[in-house]
Amino acid sequence: MLLSNDISVGVPLIMQAVNKQQIKETQINASVYRILKLKRDLGILNKMDFR
């Protein structure tokens, strides 16, 4: 699990993990989709169409 509250640190770490095949890009996409959907359902985001 990669966690960082600093985007300038987190994004390069994630990109490095994808490049080293430690995590698949499809897993990143699925995780982001799940988080955005949860935030939308909690009313944190404006209602968006996530299909």
N, C-alpha and C positions, 0 to 999 in steps of 0.2 A: 504494500500500500504506500502510495506517495502522497504526502500531505504537506501543504505549505500555505500560509496565509499571505504570501508574497508572490504575485503572478510572475514577476521577473525571475524568480527562483523555480517555481513550480512547473511552468511551461517547458523550460529547457530540460528539466528532469524527466518529464513525461515523454518529450520527444526523444531523449536519449534512451529511455526504456523501450520505446517502440522501435527505434533503430537497432537496438541490441536484441530485438525479438523477445524481450522479457514480458511484454504485454502486447496484445493485438490492438490495432487501431479500431477494429469493430467493437472491442470491449470498451474502449474509451468512449466511442459514440453511444453505445448502449447506456453507459453510466451517466453521461451528460444528459441524455434524453430522460432517464429515470429521475434525475435530480431536478431538471427543469419542470417535468410534469408534476412532481411533488410540490415544488414551489408554487406552481400555478394553482394546484388543487388547494393549497393552504392560503391562497390569495396574496402571496408575496409578489407575484408577477401579474401584469395585466393579463386578462384572458387572451390566450393565444391558441391557435389551431395547431396542436401537436398530433400528427397522424402517425 
